[in-house]
Amino acid sequence: MIKPAELKKSAKVRDLTVEELKGESREITEHLMKLRFQLASGQIENPSVIRVYRRGLARIKTILAEKQRAPQGS
């Protein structure tokens, strides 16, 4: 899984292939679910990490959509 600091940089995310982006999307979604459970039970130390992962997931989904819309020749 991509580290939270790397999720903030779209250049790192753009280097991934479509399959890698789909895998990262699944992993981050699962990780977010775990973080939400930790938040609800009071076990999470830094709740702002949820925001970083949420925004990173949105960034991944946006880049994935761009790559899927792009012509196959480029």
Gaussian input, Z-matrix of N, CA and C with variables (Angstrom, degrees):
# hf/3-21g

backbone

0 1
 N
 C     1     B1
 C     2     B2     1     A1
 N     3     B3     2     A2     1     D1
 C     4     B4     3     A3     2     D2
 C     5     B5     4     A4     3     D3
 N     6     B6     5     A5     4     D4
 C     7     B7     6     A6     5     D5
 C     8     B8     7     A7     6     D6
 N     9     B9     8     A8     7     D7
 C    10    B10     9     A9     8     D8
 C    11    B11    10    A10     9     D9
 N    12    B12    11    A11    10    D10
 C    13    B13    12    A12    11    D11
 C    14    B14    13    A13    12    D12
 N    15    B15    14    A14    13    D13
 C    16    B16    15    A15    14    D14
 C    17    B17    16    A16    15    D15
 N    18    B18    17    A17    16    D16
 C    19    B19    18    A18    17    D17
 C    20    B20    19    A19    18    D18
 N    21    B21    20    A20    19    D19
 C    22    B22    21    A21    20    D20
 C    23    B23    22    A22    21    D21
 N    24    B24    23    A23    22    D22
 C    25    B25    24    A24    23    D23
 C    26    B26    25    A25    24    D24
 N    27    B27    26    A26    25    D25
 C    28    B28    27    A27    26    D26
 C    29    B29    28    A28    27    D27
 N    30    B30    29    A29    28    D28
 C    31    B31    30    A30    29    D29
 C    32    B32    31    A31    30    D30
 N    33    B33    32    A32    31    D31
 C    34    B34    33    A33    32    D32
 C    35    B35    34    A34    33    D33
 N    36    B36    35    A35    34    D34
 C    37    B37    36    A36    35    D35
 C    38    B38    37    A37    36    D36
 N    39    B39    38    A38    37    D37
 C    40    B40    39    A39    38    D38
 C    41    B41    40    A40    39    D39
 N    42    B42    41    A41    40    D40
 C    43    B43    42    A42    41    D41
 C    44    B44    43    A43    42    D42
 N    45    B45    44    A44    43    D43
 C    46    B46    45    A45    44    D44
 C    47    B47    46    A46    45    D45
 N    48    B48    47    A47    46    D46
 C    49    B49    48    A48    47    D47
 C    50    B50    49    A49    48    D48
 N    51    B51    50    A50    49    D49
 C    52    B52    51    A51    50    D50
 C    53    B53    52    A52    51    D51
 N    54    B54    53    A53    52    D52
 C    55    B55    54    A54    53    D53
 C    56    B56    55    A55    54    D54
 N    57    B57    56    A56    55    D55
 C    58    B58    57    A57    56    D56
 C    59    B59    58    A58    57    D57
 N    60    B60    59    A59    58    D58
 C    61    B61    60    A60    59    D59
 C    62    B62    61    A61    60    D60
 N    63    B63    62    A62    61    D61
 C    64    B64    63    A63    62    D62
 C    65    B65    64    A64    63    D63
 N    66    B66    65    A65    64    D64
 C    67    B67    66    A66    65    D65
 C    68    B68    67    A67    66    D66
 N    69    B69    68    A68    67    D67
 C    70    B70    69    A69    68    D68
 C    71    B71    70    A70    69    D69
 N    72    B72    71    A71    70    D70
 C    73    B73    72    A72    71    D71
 C    74    B74    73    A73    72    D72
 N    75    B75    74    A74    73    D73
 C    76    B76    75    A75    74    D74
 C    77    B77    76    A76    75    D75
 N    78    B78    77    A77    76    D76
 C    79    B79    78    A78    77    D77
 C    80    B80    79    A79    78    D78
 N    81    B81    80    A80    79    D79
 C    82    B82    81    A81    80    D80
 C    83    B83    82    A82    81    D81
 N    84    B84    83    A83    82    D82
 C    85    B85    84    A84    83    D83
 C    86    B86    85    A85    84    D84
 N    87    B87    86    A86    85    D85
 C    88    B88    87    A87    86    D86
 C    89    B89    88    A88    87    D87
 N    90    B90    89    A89    88    D88
 C    91    B91    90    A90    89    D89
 C    92    B92    91    A91    90    D90
 N    93    B93    92    A92    91    D91
 C    94    B94    93    A93    92    D92
 C    95    B95    94    A94    93    D93
 N    96    B96    95    A95    94    D94
 C    97    B97    96    A96    95    D95
 C    98    B98    97    A97    96    D96
 N    99    B99    98    A98    97    D97
 C   100   B100    99    A99    98    D98
 C   101   B101   100   A100    99    D99
 N   102   B102   101   A101   100   D100
 C   103   B103   102   A102   101   D101
 C   104   B104   103   A103   102   D102
 N   105   B105   104   A104   103   D103
 C   106   B106   105   A105   104   D104
 C   107   B107   106   A106   105   D105
 N   108   B108   107   A107   106   D106
 C   109   B109   108   A108   107   D107
 C   110   B110   109   A109   108   D108
 N   111   B111   110   A110   109   D109
 C   112   B112   111   A111   110   D110
 C   113   B113   112   A112   111   D111
 N   114   B114   113   A113   112   D112
 C   115   B115   114   A114   113   D113
 C   116   B116   115   A115   114   D114
 N   117   B117   116   A116   115   D115
 C   118   B118   117   A117   116   D116
 C   119   B119   118   A118   117   D117
 N   120   B120   119   A119   118   D118
 C   121   B121   120   A120   119   D119
 C   122   B122   121   A121   120   D120
 N   123   B123   122   A122   121   D121
 C   124   B124   123   A123   122   D122
 C   125   B125   124   A124   123   D123
 N   126   B126   125   A125   124   D124
 C   127   B127   126   A126   125   D125
 C   128   B128   127   A127   126   D126
 N   129   B129   128   A128   127   D127
 C   130   B130   129   A129   128   D128
 C   131   B131   130   A130   129   D129
 N   132   B132   131   A131   130   D130
 C   133   B133   132   A132   131   D131
 C   134   B134   133   A133   132   D132
 N   135   B135   134   A134   133   D133
 C   136   B136   135   A135   134   D134
 C   137   B137   136   A136   135   D135
 N   138   B138   137   A137   136   D136
 C   139   B139   138   A138   137   D137
 C   140   B140   139   A139   138   D138
 N   141   B141   140   A140   139   D139
 C   142   B142   141   A141   140   D140
 C   143   B143   142   A142   141   D141
 N   144   B144   143   A143   142   D142
 C   145   B145   144   A144   143   D143
 C   146   B146   145   A145   144   D144
 N   147   B147   146   A146   145   D145
 C   148   B148   147   A147   146   D146
 C   149   B149   148   A148   147   D147
 N   150   B150   149   A149   148   D148
 C   151   B151   150   A150   149   D149
 C   152   B152   151   A151   150   D150
 N   153   B153   152   A152   151   D151
 C   154   B154   153   A153   152   D152
 C   155   B155   154   A154   153   D153
 N   156   B156   155   A155   154   D154
 C   157   B157   156   A156   155   D155
 C   158   B158   157   A157   156   D156
 N   159   B159   158   A158   157   D157
 C   160   B160   159   A159   158   D158
 C   161   B161   160   A160   159   D159
 N   162   B162   161   A161   160   D160
 C   163   B163   162   A162   161   D161
 C   164   B164   163   A163   162   D162
 N   165   B165   164   A164   163   D163
 C   166   B166   165   A165   164   D164
 C   167   B167   166   A166   165   D165
 N   168   B168   167   A167   166   D166
 C   169   B169   168   A168   167   D167
 C   170   B170   169   A169   168   D168
 N   171   B171   170   A170   169   D169
 C   172   B172   171   A171   170   D170
 C   173   B173   172   A172   171   D171
 N   174   B174   173   A173   172   D172
 C   175   B175   174   A174   173   D173
 C   176   B176   175   A175   174   D174
 N   177   B177   176   A176   175   D175
 C   178   B178   177   A177   176   D176
 C   179   B179   178   A178   177   D177
 N   180   B180   179   A179   178   D178
 C   181   B181   180   A180   179   D179
 C   182   B182   181   A181   180   D180
 N   183   B183   182   A182   181   D181
 C   184   B184   183   A183   182   D182
 C   185   B185   184   A184   183   D183
 N   186   B186   185   A185   184   D184
 C   187   B187   186   A186   185   D185
 C   188   B188   187   A187   186   D186
 N   189   B189   188   A188   187   D187
 C   190   B190   189   A189   188   D188
 C   191   B191   190   A190   189   D189
 N   192   B192   191   A191   190   D190
 C   193   B193   192   A192   191   D191
 C   194   B194   193   A193   192   D192
 N   195   B195   194   A194   193   D193
 C   196   B196   195   A195   194   D194
 C   197   B197   196   A196   195   D195
 N   198   B198   197   A197   196   D196
 C   199   B199   198   A198   197   D197
 C   200   B200   199   A199   198   D198
 N   201   B201   200   A200   199   D199
 C   202   B202   201   A201   200   D200
 C   203   B203   202   A202   201   D201
 N   204   B204   203   A203   202   D202
 C   205   B205   204   A204   203   D203
 C   206   B206   205   A205   204   D204
 N   207   B207   206   A206   205   D205
 C   208   B208   207   A207   206   D206
 C   209   B209   208   A208   207   D207
 N   210   B210   209   A209   208   D208
 C   211   B211   210   A210   209   D209
 C   212   B212   211   A211   210   D210
 N   213   B213   212   A212   211   D211
 C   214   B214   213   A213   212   D212
 C   215   B215   214   A214   213   D213
 N   216   B216   215   A215   214   D214
 C   217   B217   216   A216   215   D215
 C   218   B218   217   A217   216   D216
 N   219   B219   218   A218   217   D217
 C   220   B220   219   A219   218   D218
 C   221   B221   220   A220   219   D219

   B1=1.4469
   B2=1.5254
   B3=1.3116
   B4=1.4550
   B5=1.5246
   B6=1.3260
   B7=1.4575
   B8=1.5258
   B9=1.3429
   B10=1.4628
   B11=1.5254
   B12=1.3256
   B13=1.4610
   B14=1.5268
   B15=1.3314
   B16=1.4569
   B17=1.5287
   B18=1.3286
   B19=1.4615
   B20=1.5229
   B21=1.3289
   B22=1.4600
   B23=1.5197
   B24=1.3309
   B25=1.4568
   B26=1.5278
   B27=1.3141
   B28=1.4660
   B29=1.5296
   B30=1.3209
   B31=1.4670
   B32=1.5270
   B33=1.3227
   B34=1.4719
   B35=1.5256
   B36=1.3177
   B37=1.4560
   B38=1.5223
   B39=1.3125
   B40=1.4631
   B41=1.5270
   B42=1.3135
   B43=1.4615
   B44=1.5290
   B45=1.3247
   B46=1.4611
   B47=1.5257
   B48=1.3291
   B49=1.4592
   B50=1.5290
   B51=1.3184
   B52=1.4609
   B53=1.5201
   B54=1.3260
   B55=1.4691
   B56=1.5222
   B57=1.3251
   B58=1.4599
   B59=1.5239
   B60=1.3302
   B61=1.4579
   B62=1.5268
   B63=1.3261
   B64=1.4662
   B65=1.5208
   B66=1.3252
   B67=1.4626
   B68=1.5215
   B69=1.3240
   B70=1.4647
   B71=1.5221
   B72=1.3156
   B73=1.4636
   B74=1.5252
   B75=1.3229
   B76=1.4687
   B77=1.5326
   B78=1.3292
   B79=1.4672
   B80=1.5254
   B81=1.3166
   B82=1.4583
   B83=1.5260
   B84=1.3248
   B85=1.4642
   B86=1.5241
   B87=1.3305
   B88=1.4690
   B89=1.5265
   B90=1.3293
   B91=1.4659
   B92=1.5271
   B93=1.3254
   B94=1.4682
   B95=1.5296
   B96=1.3249
   B97=1.4636
   B98=1.5297
   B99=1.3237
   B100=1.4663
   B101=1.5224
   B102=1.3461
   B103=1.4606
   B104=1.5295
   B105=1.3244
   B106=1.4693
   B107=1.5256
   B108=1.3322
   B109=1.4601
   B110=1.5305
   B111=1.3250
   B112=1.4640
   B113=1.5283
   B114=1.3235
   B115=1.4559
   B116=1.5273
   B117=1.3152
   B118=1.4645
   B119=1.5295
   B120=1.3160
   B121=1.4621
   B122=1.5242
   B123=1.3249
   B124=1.4593
   B125=1.5092
   B126=1.3120
   B127=1.4540
   B128=1.5268
   B129=1.3090
   B130=1.4563
   B131=1.5331
   B132=1.3237
   B133=1.4541
   B134=1.5307
   B135=1.3301
   B136=1.4513
   B137=1.5289
   B138=1.3230
   B139=1.4597
   B140=1.5311
   B141=1.3116
   B142=1.4688
   B143=1.5262
   B144=1.3257
   B145=1.4579
   B146=1.5327
   B147=1.3286
   B148=1.4645
   B149=1.5242
   B150=1.3014
   B151=1.4649
   B152=1.5270
   B153=1.3230
   B154=1.4672
   B155=1.5270
   B156=1.3196
   B157=1.4617
   B158=1.5296
   B159=1.3372
   B160=1.4677
   B161=1.5183
   B162=1.3088
   B163=1.4636
   B164=1.5225
   B165=1.3113
   B166=1.4603
   B167=1.5140
   B168=1.3225
   B169=1.4616
   B170=1.5310
   B171=1.3144
   B172=1.4649
   B173=1.5296
   B174=1.3256
   B175=1.4671
   B176=1.5297
   B177=1.3226
   B178=1.4634
   B179=1.5200
   B180=1.3359
   B181=1.4620
   B182=1.5255
   B183=1.3254
   B184=1.4616
   B185=1.5185
   B186=1.3158
   B187=1.4636
   B188=1.5192
   B189=1.3196
   B190=1.4604
   B191=1.5313
   B192=1.3102
   B193=1.4619
   B194=1.5399
   B195=1.3263
   B196=1.4616
   B197=1.5297
   B198=1.3256
   B199=1.4522
   B200=1.5241
   B201=1.3190
   B202=1.4485
   B203=1.5357
   B204=1.3254
   B205=1.4601
   B206=1.5229
   B207=1.3202
   B208=1.4621
   B209=1.5319
   B210=1.3323
   B211=1.4641
   B212=1.5278
   B213=1.3102
   B214=1.4610
   B215=1.5244
   B216=1.3187
   B217=1.4528
   B218=1.5021
   B219=1.3410
   B220=1.4715
   B221=1.4873
   A1=108.80
   A2=115.40
   A3=121.57
   A4=108.79
   A5=116.15
   A6=121.05
   A7=109.72
   A8=116.95
   A9=119.49
   A10=113.64
   A11=117.82
   A12=120.10
   A13=111.25
   A14=116.68
   A15=120.57
   A16=111.49
   A17=117.49
   A18=120.52
   A19=111.23
   A20=115.96
   A21=120.10
   A22=112.39
   A23=116.52
   A24=120.60
   A25=109.25
   A26=115.91
   A27=118.56
   A28=111.55
   A29=118.33
   A30=120.47
   A31=110.64
   A32=117.36
   A33=121.05
   A34=110.56
   A35=116.36
   A36=120.95
   A37=110.41
   A38=118.00
   A39=122.01
   A40=112.29
   A41=117.84
   A42=121.18
   A43=112.50
   A44=117.64
   A45=121.47
   A46=110.91
   A47=115.89
   A48=120.91
   A49=109.31
   A50=116.39
   A51=121.41
   A52=110.51
   A53=117.35
   A54=120.61
   A55=111.34
   A56=117.28
   A57=120.58
   A58=110.85
   A59=116.91
   A60=120.77
   A61=110.93
   A62=116.77
   A63=120.10
   A64=110.54
   A65=116.94
   A66=121.12
   A67=111.65
   A68=116.38
   A69=120.57
   A70=110.39
   A71=116.45
   A72=120.91
   A73=110.45
   A74=116.90
   A75=120.87
   A76=110.90
   A77=116.53
   A78=120.47
   A79=111.39
   A80=116.77
   A81=120.36
   A82=110.20
   A83=117.30
   A84=120.44
   A85=110.49
   A86=116.92
   A87=121.04
   A88=110.85
   A89=116.33
   A90=120.72
   A91=110.44
   A92=117.02
   A93=120.67
   A94=110.98
   A95=116.29
   A96=119.45
   A97=109.98
   A98=116.54
   A99=120.47
   A100=111.10
   A101=116.12
   A102=119.82
   A103=111.53
   A104=116.82
   A105=120.00
   A106=111.06
   A107=117.27
   A108=120.42
   A109=110.55
   A110=116.23
   A111=120.09
   A112=110.77
   A113=116.83
   A114=120.93
   A115=110.49
   A116=116.16
   A117=120.57
   A118=111.92
   A119=116.52
   A120=119.52
   A121=112.59
   A122=117.24
   A123=121.02
   A124=114.35
   A125=118.91
   A126=121.85
   A127=113.58
   A128=118.47
   A129=121.37
   A130=109.74
   A131=116.22
   A132=120.95
   A133=111.48
   A134=115.99
   A135=120.58
   A136=109.42
   A137=118.33
   A138=120.24
   A139=114.06
   A140=118.05
   A141=119.73
   A142=112.61
   A143=117.11
   A144=120.41
   A145=110.29
   A146=116.89
   A147=120.51
   A148=109.51
   A149=116.46
   A150=121.57
   A151=111.14
   A152=116.10
   A153=120.70
   A154=110.20
   A155=116.82
   A156=120.07
   A157=111.86
   A158=117.13
   A159=120.19
   A160=111.15
   A161=116.43
   A162=120.29
   A163=111.31
   A164=116.62
   A165=120.25
   A166=111.73
   A167=116.24
   A168=120.50
   A169=110.08
   A170=116.70
   A171=120.30
   A172=110.22
   A173=116.52
   A174=120.96
   A175=110.14
   A176=116.80
   A177=121.10
   A178=110.55
   A179=116.70
   A180=119.98
   A181=111.69
   A182=117.32
   A183=121.10
   A184=110.75
   A185=117.27
   A186=121.50
   A187=110.33
   A188=117.33
   A189=121.45
   A190=110.43
   A191=116.95
   A192=121.13
   A193=110.42
   A194=117.15
   A195=120.56
   A196=110.88
   A197=115.80
   A198=119.81
   A199=111.80
   A200=116.79
   A201=119.52
   A202=111.68
   A203=117.28
   A204=121.69
   A205=111.93
   A206=116.65
   A207=121.23
   A208=109.97
   A209=116.64
   A210=119.18
   A211=110.68
   A212=116.35
   A213=121.87
   A214=113.01
   A215=118.60
   A216=121.54
   A217=114.70
   A218=118.52
   A219=120.27
   A220=113.46
   D1=145.44
   D2=179.12
   D3=-70.55
   D4=141.35
   D5=178.24
   D6=-72.21
   D7=153.81
   D8=-178.66
   D9=-57.79
   D10=-35.33
   D11=-179.92
   D12=-66.78
   D13=-32.99
   D14=-179.97
   D15=-77.91
   D16=-22.70
   D17=178.06
   D18=-67.72
   D19=-24.77
   D20=-179.31
   D21=-74.84
   D22=-17.20
   D23=-177.13
   D24=-104.01
   D25=112.57
   D26=-176.71
   D27=-70.40
   D28=-22.47
   D29=179.25
   D30=-63.40
   D31=-39.79
   D32=178.25
   D33=-65.50
   D34=-38.54
   D35=-177.83
   D36=-72.78
   D37=-36.15
   D38=-179.14
   D39=-66.82
   D40=-22.51
   D41=179.56
   D42=-73.75
   D43=-15.45
   D44=-177.69
   D45=-78.86
   D46=153.11
   D47=176.70
   D48=-80.67
   D49=171.87
   D50=-179.69
   D51=-61.58
   D52=-43.26
   D53=179.66
   D54=-64.35
   D55=-40.93
   D56=178.34
   D57=-65.03
   D58=-38.07
   D59=178.46
   D60=-64.76
   D61=-40.55
   D62=178.10
   D63=-63.78
   D64=-41.72
   D65=178.39
   D66=-64.17
   D67=-43.63
   D68=178.54
   D69=-62.70
   D70=-39.44
   D71=179.13
   D72=-60.57
   D73=-45.14
   D74=178.74
   D75=-63.31
   D76=-44.82
   D77=-178.13
   D78=-63.56
   D79=-43.45
   D80=-178.41
   D81=-67.80
   D82=-38.44
   D83=177.77
   D84=-60.57
   D85=-44.28
   D86=178.05
   D87=-64.97
   D88=-40.87
   D89=-179.74
   D90=-65.70
   D91=-39.81
   D92=177.64
   D93=-61.59
   D94=-39.36
   D95=178.70
   D96=-61.71
   D97=-44.07
   D98=178.92
   D99=-63.41
   D100=-40.62
   D101=179.22
   D102=-64.67
   D103=-37.35
   D104=178.66
   D105=-65.92
   D106=-38.61
   D107=176.02
   D108=-64.05
   D109=-41.38
   D110=178.30
   D111=-64.05
   D112=-38.63
   D113=179.09
   D114=-64.53
   D115=-42.71
   D116=-179.25
   D117=-66.13
   D118=-33.25
   D119=-179.04
   D120=-92.13
   D121=-1.31
   D122=176.56
   D123=79.60
   D124=19.00
   D125=-177.03
   D126=-93.23
   D127=-13.69
   D128=-174.16
   D129=-80.56
   D130=136.37
   D131=-178.32
   D132=-83.97
   D133=-41.14
   D134=-175.20
   D135=-126.55
   D136=95.03
   D137=-176.50
   D138=-67.23
   D139=-16.56
   D140=-179.27
   D141=-71.05
   D142=-12.68
   D143=177.93
   D144=-67.20
   D145=-26.78
   D146=177.54
   D147=-62.26
   D148=-40.60
   D149=179.50
   D150=-62.84
   D151=-41.53
   D152=179.89
   D153=-62.87
   D154=-45.15
   D155=179.88
   D156=-67.69
   D157=-38.55
   D158=177.96
   D159=-61.80
   D160=-45.22
   D161=179.32
   D162=-68.96
   D163=-36.62
   D164=176.48
   D165=-64.13
   D166=-39.93
   D167=177.50
   D168=-63.59
   D169=-41.40
   D170=177.97
   D171=-63.50
   D172=-40.06
   D173=179.07
   D174=-63.76
   D175=-43.32
   D176=179.45
   D177=-63.24
   D178=-45.19
   D179=-179.62
   D180=-64.05
   D181=-36.78
   D182=178.51
   D183=-65.57
   D184=-46.90
   D185=-179.35
   D186=-66.82
   D187=-36.54
   D188=176.94
   D189=-62.69
   D190=-43.14
   D191=178.63
   D192=-64.77
   D193=-39.31
   D194=178.19
   D195=-62.79
   D196=-42.87
   D197=-178.88
   D198=-68.31
   D199=-34.54
   D200=179.93
   D201=-74.44
   D202=-28.32
   D203=178.09
   D204=-79.65
   D205=-25.15
   D206=-175.87
   D207=-65.05
   D208=148.01
   D209=176.59
   D210=-62.35
   D211=146.59
   D212=-176.44
   D213=-67.06
   D214=-21.32
   D215=-177.28
   D216=-74.32
   D217=-19.19
   D218=-176.48
   D219=-102.66

